[in-house]
Amino acid sequence: MAAMVRIQVELLSGEGASLEVTPDMTIGQLKEEVKAFHPSSDEIIRRLSSVEIVLDGAKLNDESMSVAESLPDHAKVQALSR
């Protein structure tokens, strides 16, 4: 079993959370995990909202890239919801 990777996520609201994810999780899957932090009761808003993950000022756009390839353990990222 692969070791978990711990990621610190800071939301635009200033809230923060610590996530433990598997190294083979993709950036797209990570975005879905972070999206769960701001659930909306409005189904249309839930479907249309998206999350951007930012590390050191750069967006992580390759959603198929794995967390292990993209983020060091204990990385601190910002999450922007749209």
Backbone as CSV, one residue per row, in Angstrom:
resi,resn,N_x,N_y,N_z,CA_x,CA_y,CA_z,C_x,C_y,C_z
1,MET,0.850,-1.192,0.000,0.000,0.000,0.000,0.892,1.251,0.000
2,ALA,0.553,2.212,-0.851,1.345,3.432,-0.966,1.113,4.331,0.245
3,ALA,2.161,5.029,0.634,2.050,5.976,1.745,1.158,7.141,1.330
4,MET,0.433,7.661,2.284,-0.448,8.799,2.010,0.389,10.078,1.910
5,VAL,-0.108,11.021,1.137,0.512,12.337,0.986,-0.379,13.334,1.706
6,ARG,0.201,14.135,2.587,-0.561,15.146,3.315,-0.426,16.477,2.584
7,ILE,-1.575,17.119,2.362,-1.624,18.397,1.655,-2.408,19.382,2.504
8,GLN,-1.865,20.567,2.687,-2.570,21.657,3.377,-3.308,22.460,2.308
9,VAL,-4.603,22.608,2.481,-5.427,23.341,1.515,-5.956,24.598,2.176
10,GLU,-5.695,25.731,1.550,-6.214,27.017,2.031,-7.262,27.493,1.034
11,LEU,-8.481,27.691,1.534,-9.565,28.161,0.684,-9.548,29.680,0.603
12,LEU,-10.161,30.223,-0.412,-10.205,31.669,-0.602,-10.847,32.364,0.591
13,SER,-11.757,31.667,1.263,-12.435,32.230,2.435,-11.503,32.365,3.632
14,GLY,-10.296,31.778,3.525,-9.357,31.801,4.637,-9.392,30.529,5.452
15,GLU,-10.433,29.717,5.256,-10.510,28.435,5.940,-9.405,27.529,5.412
16,GLY,-8.996,26.606,6.238,-7.977,25.673,5.812,-8.322,24.264,6.236
17,ALA,-7.712,23.319,5.562,-7.924,21.916,5.894,-6.684,21.136,5.521
18,SER,-6.522,20.035,6.179,-5.433,19.127,5.866,-6.044,17.877,5.257
19,LEU,-5.579,17.509,4.081,-6.077,16.318,3.403,-4.972,15.277,3.321
20,GLU,-5.339,14.026,3.478,-4.421,12.937,3.208,-4.951,12.229,1.978
21,VAL,-4.132,12.177,0.942,-4.550,11.572,-0.322,-3.507,10.548,-0.757
22,THR,-3.908,9.664,-1.646,-2.959,8.683,-2.167,-2.111,9.339,-3.256
23,PRO,-0.859,8.936,-3.382,0.020,9.542,-4.388,-0.472,9.358,-5.817
24,ASP,-1.256,8.303,-6.077,-1.724,8.067,-7.438,-3.025,8.804,-7.767
25,MET,-3.580,9.533,-6.792,-4.768,10.347,-7.052,-4.394,11.421,-8.071
26,THR,-5.295,11.692,-9.013,-5.005,12.718,-10.017,-5.371,14.103,-9.484
27,ILE,-4.856,15.123,-10.130,-5.205,16.497,-9.766,-6.705,16.709,-9.956
28,GLY,-7.289,16.116,-10.967,-8.739,16.209,-11.170,-9.509,15.628,-9.996
29,GLN,-9.060,14.489,-9.479,-9.709,13.881,-8.315,-9.504,14.740,-7.069
30,LEU,-8.320,15.336,-6.940,-8.051,16.225,-5.810,-9.003,17.423,-5.850
31,LYS,-9.234,17.966,-7.038,-10.159,19.098,-7.178,-11.560,18.712,-6.711
32,GLU,-11.992,17.500,-7.023,-13.316,17.041,-6.585,-13.362,16.905,-5.066
33,GLU,-12.272,16.434,-4.452,-12.212,16.341,-2.988,-12.344,17.727,-2.358
34,VAL,-11.625,18.694,-2.908,-11.652,20.055,-2.376,-13.023,20.686,-2.608
35,LYS,-13.635,20.387,-3.739,-14.964,20.926,-4.064,-15.981,20.541,-2.989
36,ALA,-15.790,19.411,-2.353,-16.710,18.944,-1.310,-16.685,19.841,-0.068
37,PHE,-15.663,20.681,0.083,-15.587,21.600,1.222,-16.648,22.694,1.142
38,HIS,-17.112,22.999,-0.055,-18.109,24.044,-0.246,-19.339,23.491,-0.946
39,PRO,-20.023,22.536,-0.318,-21.208,21.994,-0.975,-22.317,23.048,-1.037
40,SER,-23.064,23.020,-2.103,-24.186,23.948,-2.256,-25.470,23.136,-2.270
41,SER,-26.519,23.695,-1.706,-27.811,23.019,-1.753,-28.451,23.160,-3.133
42,ASP,-27.931,24.061,-3.955,-28.442,24.280,-5.305,-27.706,23.348,-6.273
43,GLU,-28.433,22.394,-6.848,-27.814,21.396,-7.718,-27.143,22.025,-8.942
44,ILE,-27.721,23.051,-9.507,-27.134,23.698,-10.686,-25.797,24.328,-10.325
45,ILE,-25.736,25.017,-9.204,-24.474,25.620,-8.763,-23.438,24.531,-8.517
46,ARG,-23.842,23.425,-7.885,-22.915,22.314,-7.629,-22.329,21.791,-8.929
47,ARG,-23.161,21.631,-9.928,-22.693,21.077,-11.202,-21.814,22.054,-11.970
48,LEU,-22.110,23.332,-11.859,-21.376,24.334,-12.634,-20.110,24.840,-11.938
49,SER,-20.012,24.635,-10.641,-18.840,25.158,-9.934,-17.596,24.329,-10.263
50,SER,-16.478,24.980,-10.188,-15.204,24.305,-10.431,-14.185,24.795,-9.404
51,VAL,-13.121,24.058,-9.283,-12.065,24.386,-8.325,-10.745,24.459,-9.071
52,GLU,-9.966,25.470,-8.774,-8.600,25.581,-9.291,-7.651,25.343,-8.117
53,ILE,-6.612,24.575,-8.345,-5.585,24.327,-7.335,-4.351,25.125,-7.729
54,VAL,-3.839,25.920,-6.793,-2.690,26.786,-7.063,-1.563,26.427,-6.107
55,LEU,-0.378,26.203,-6.652,0.825,25.903,-5.875,1.891,26.918,-6.246
56,ASP,2.370,27.653,-5.275,3.410,28.669,-5.501,3.050,29.627,-6.637
57,GLY,1.775,30.033,-6.684,1.331,31.010,-7.664,1.001,30.451,-9.034
58,ALA,1.156,29.148,-9.255,0.871,28.551,-10.560,-0.289,27.562,-10.453
59,LYS,-1.239,27.678,-11.398,-2.358,26.743,-11.425,-1.866,25.369,-11.857
60,LEU,-2.410,24.347,-11.227,-2.129,22.982,-11.656,-3.231,22.595,-12.640
61,ASN,-2.923,22.669,-13.934,-3.930,22.498,-14.980,-4.022,21.080,-15.532
62,ASP,-2.982,20.283,-15.374,-2.989,18.934,-15.932,-3.746,18.009,-14.992
63,GLU,-5.044,17.855,-15.235,-5.897,17.102,-14.323,-5.591,15.618,-14.310
64,SER,-4.870,15.112,-15.309,-4.552,13.690,-15.342,-3.244,13.378,-14.612
65,MET,-2.476,14.409,-14.273,-1.210,14.206,-13.570,-1.486,13.780,-12.131
66,SER,-0.661,12.912,-11.608,-0.887,12.420,-10.244,-0.408,13.434,-9.208
67,VAL,-0.932,13.274,-8.010,-0.510,14.117,-6.887,0.993,13.945,-6.659
68,ALA,1.485,12.710,-6.740,2.913,12.447,-6.517,3.791,13.190,-7.517
69,GLU,3.313,13.348,-8.760,4.072,14.058,-9.792,3.979,15.568,-9.645
70,SER,2.925,16.044,-8.993,2.628,17.469,-8.964,2.952,18.171,-7.656
71,LEU,2.822,17.455,-6.537,2.914,18.090,-5.224,3.871,17.346,-4.306
72,PRO,4.733,18.083,-3.620,5.552,17.428,-2.598,4.700,17.115,-1.371
73,ASP,5.108,16.151,-0.591,4.402,15.852,0.655,4.400,17.103,1.525
74,HIS,3.328,17.353,2.213,3.118,18.514,3.079,3.063,19.827,2.289
75,ALA,2.693,19.734,1.009,2.554,20.946,0.197,1.410,21.786,0.739
76,LYS,1.533,23.092,0.594,0.453,24.010,0.945,-0.054,24.622,-0.353
77,VAL,-1.320,24.356,-0.656,-1.905,24.854,-1.900,-3.091,25.754,-1.577
78,GLN,-3.433,26.588,-2.541,-4.624,27.413,-2.430,-5.678,26.828,-3.350
79,ALA,-6.923,26.864,-2.911,-8.039,26.363,-3.715,-8.987,27.512,-4.008
80,LEU,-9.249,27.739,-5.280,-10.145,28.806,-5.696,-11.396,28.172,-6.296
81,SER,-12.545,28.470,-5.720,-13.813,27.955,-6.224,-14.417,28.978,-7.170
82,ARG,-15.004,28.477,-8.239,-15.660,29.357,-9.214,-17.047,28.865,-9.470
